[in-house]
Amino acid sequence: MSRNAQIERKTKETQISVTLNIDGTGQADINTGIGFLDHMLEQLARHSFMDITLKAKGDLHIDDHHTTEDTGWAIGAALDKALDERAGINRYANSYVPMDECLSRVVLDVSGRPFLIWQVDLPAEKLGTMETELFREWFQAFAMSAGLTLHVKNEYGENTHHIVESCFKALARALRQATEMDPRGDGRIPSTKGVLGGSL
């Protein structure tokens, strides 16, 4: 079974193309024009073992907001498409990831019902040129587009770089676990309703 997808998103603000393979080896080819965001998306690919290629051209002369948010939407849409009916997957997962002085947790349900709980306080307002408030926007767009119930919490930490990176790595590890095929699942959709998604 091939679990991959290609998405193109074009608006007046951004032009984004994404290819994603759930069952990859963690290869990444990322270019958003925002250095720190590239670094985080490379971490997402590496630790989820998804292969992700993403090219984005956005209105960075205004700010980083549209490009950050729309990359979240595009990667989430590619994941949703690659998962198809989500049959046979583990569905639920959680991951704690430490990074030096900080510890972050991600708990998720590949439910088809999007929701984000974001309990992350970031001490610094910027990392490089990127405003740190935009990371919540990325996670929000990703959860909505991918159809994930997603809870992200930084348990403790002081360094903003470490906190953000541990959140992305925890997301990656949880995604790897939740999207893996359950050997006891017999290819069934993991719901007593027979479908995943709040609209069905």
C-alpha positions as CSV (number, residue, x, y, z in Angstrom):
1,M,0.0,0.0,0.0
2,S,1.4,3.4,-1.0
3,R,0.8,6.1,1.5
4,N,2.0,9.3,-0.2
5,A,0.5,12.5,-1.6
6,Q,1.3,15.6,-3.4
7,I,-0.4,19.0,-2.7
8,E,-0.1,22.4,-4.3
9,R,-1.5,25.5,-2.6
10,K,-1.6,28.8,-4.5
11,T,-3.0,32.0,-3.1
12,K,-2.2,35.7,-3.5
13,E,0.0,35.3,-0.5
14,T,1.9,32.1,-1.0
15,Q,2.7,29.4,-3.5
16,I,3.5,26.0,-1.9
17,S,4.2,22.5,-3.3
18,V,4.5,19.5,-1.0
19,T,5.2,15.8,-1.5
20,L,4.9,13.5,1.5
21,N,5.5,9.8,2.0
22,I,4.4,8.5,5.3
23,D,6.4,5.3,5.1
24,G,9.7,7.0,4.2
25,T,13.1,7.2,5.8
26,G,13.0,10.8,7.2
27,Q,14.4,12.5,4.1
28,A,13.7,16.3,3.8
29,D,14.1,18.8,1.1
30,I,12.7,22.0,2.6
31,N,12.8,25.6,1.4
32,T,10.4,28.1,2.8
33,G,12.6,31.1,2.8
34,I,12.5,31.1,6.6
35,G,15.6,29.5,8.0
36,F,14.4,28.5,11.4
37,L,11.1,27.1,10.0
38,D,13.1,25.0,7.5
39,H,15.1,23.6,10.4
40,M,11.9,22.6,12.3
41,L,10.3,21.0,9.3
42,E,13.5,19.0,8.7
43,Q,13.2,17.8,12.3
44,L,9.6,16.8,11.6
45,A,10.6,14.7,8.7
46,R,13.6,13.1,10.3
47,H,11.9,12.0,13.5
48,S,8.6,10.9,12.0
49,F,10.4,9.0,9.3
50,M,8.2,10.7,6.7
51,D,9.9,11.9,3.5
52,I,8.9,15.6,3.0
53,T,9.7,17.8,0.0
54,L,8.4,21.3,0.4
55,K,9.0,24.4,-1.7
56,A,7.4,27.7,-0.7
57,K,7.4,31.3,-2.1
58,G,5.6,33.7,0.2
59,D,5.1,37.4,0.8
60,L,8.1,37.5,3.2
61,H,8.5,41.2,2.4
62,I,5.4,41.7,4.6
63,D,6.3,39.2,7.3
64,D,6.6,35.4,7.9
65,H,3.0,34.8,9.0
66,H,1.4,33.7,5.7
67,T,4.2,31.4,4.7
68,T,4.4,29.8,8.2
69,E,0.7,29.2,8.4
70,D,0.3,28.0,4.8
71,T,3.1,25.5,5.1
72,G,1.3,24.0,8.1
73,W,-1.9,23.8,6.0
74,A,-0.1,22.2,3.0
75,I,1.8,19.6,5.0
76,G,-1.4,18.7,6.9
77,A,-3.4,18.4,3.7
78,A,-0.7,16.1,2.2
79,L,-0.8,13.9,5.4
80,D,-4.6,13.8,5.3
81,K,-4.6,12.8,1.7
82,A,-1.9,10.1,2.2
83,L,-3.8,8.6,5.1
84,D,-6.9,8.2,2.9
85,E,-9.6,6.5,5.1
86,R,-7.0,6.0,7.9
87,A,-7.7,2.2,7.9
88,G,-5.5,0.0,10.0
89,I,-3.5,2.7,11.8
90,N,-2.7,2.9,15.5
91,R,-4.6,6.2,15.6
92,Y,-3.5,7.4,19.1
93,A,-0.1,8.3,20.3
94,N,1.9,10.3,22.7
95,S,5.5,11.4,23.0
96,Y,7.7,13.1,25.5
97,V,10.8,14.7,24.2
98,P,13.6,16.3,26.3
99,M,16.1,18.8,25.0
100,D,18.6,19.9,27.5
101,E,16.7,21.8,30.2
102,C,13.3,21.5,28.7
103,L,10.7,18.7,28.3
104,S,7.7,18.8,25.9
105,R,4.8,16.5,25.4
106,V,2.5,15.8,22.4
107,V,-0.6,13.7,22.6
108,L,-2.6,13.2,19.4
109,D,-5.6,11.4,17.9
110,V,-5.6,10.9,14.1
111,S,-9.4,11.3,14.4
112,G,-10.5,13.4,11.4
113,R,-11.8,15.9,14.0
114,P,-9.4,18.8,14.2
115,F,-8.6,20.5,17.4
116,L,-5.5,22.1,19.0
117,I,-4.6,22.6,22.6
118,W,-1.4,24.7,22.8
119,Q,0.1,25.1,26.3
120,V,3.5,26.5,25.3
121,D,5.0,29.7,26.7
122,L,8.0,31.0,24.7
123,P,10.3,33.3,26.6
124,A,11.8,35.0,23.5
125,E,9.8,36.9,20.9
126,K,12.0,36.0,18.0
127,L,14.2,33.1,16.8
128,G,16.4,34.5,14.1
129,T,14.1,36.7,12.1
130,M,11.0,34.6,13.0
131,E,8.4,35.7,15.5
132,T,7.8,32.9,17.9
133,E,4.1,33.5,18.2
134,L,3.9,32.0,14.7
135,F,4.6,28.5,15.9
136,R,1.2,28.2,17.4
137,E,-0.2,29.3,14.0
138,W,1.8,26.5,12.3
139,F,0.5,23.9,14.7
140,Q,-3.0,25.2,14.4
141,A,-3.0,25.1,10.6
142,F,-1.4,21.6,10.6
143,A,-4.0,20.2,13.0
144,M,-6.9,21.6,11.1
145,S,-5.8,20.5,7.7
146,A,-4.6,17.0,8.7
147,G,-7.7,16.3,10.8
148,L,-5.8,15.8,14.1
149,T,-6.9,16.3,17.7
150,L,-3.5,17.6,18.9
151,H,-2.4,18.5,22.4
152,V,1.0,20.2,22.8
153,K,2.4,21.1,26.1
154,N,5.9,22.3,27.2
155,E,6.2,20.9,30.7
156,Y,9.2,23.1,31.5
157,G,12.1,24.9,29.9
158,E,14.0,28.2,29.6
159,N,15.6,28.3,26.1
160,T,13.1,29.2,23.4
161,H,15.0,27.3,20.7
162,H,15.0,24.2,22.8
163,I,11.3,24.5,23.6
164,V,10.2,24.9,20.0
165,E,12.4,22.1,18.7
166,S,11.3,19.7,21.4
167,C,7.6,20.4,20.4
168,F,8.3,19.6,16.8
169,K,10.3,16.5,17.7
170,A,7.5,15.3,20.0
171,L,5.0,15.9,17.2
172,A,7.2,13.9,14.8
173,R,7.6,10.9,17.2
174,A,3.8,10.9,18.0
175,L,2.9,11.0,14.3
176,R,5.2,8.1,13.5
177,Q,3.5,6.0,16.2
178,A,0.0,7.0,15.4
179,T,0.2,6.5,11.6
180,E,2.0,3.2,11.7
181,M,-0.1,0.2,10.8
182,D,-1.4,-1.8,13.7
183,P,-0.5,-5.5,13.1
184,R,-3.7,-6.5,15.1
185,G,-5.9,-4.0,13.3
186,D,-6.6,-6.2,10.3
187,G,-6.8,-3.2,8.0
188,R,-10.0,-1.9,9.8
189,I,-10.8,1.7,10.5
190,P,-10.0,2.2,14.2
191,S,-13.4,3.4,15.2
192,T,-16.6,1.7,16.3
193,K,-18.5,4.1,13.9
194,G,-16.6,2.6,11.0
195,V,-15.4,6.0,9.9
196,L,-13.1,8.7,11.2
197,G,-14.1,12.3,11.0
198,G,-16.6,14.5,12.8
199,S,-18.7,15.2,9.7
200,L,-19.7,11.6,8.9
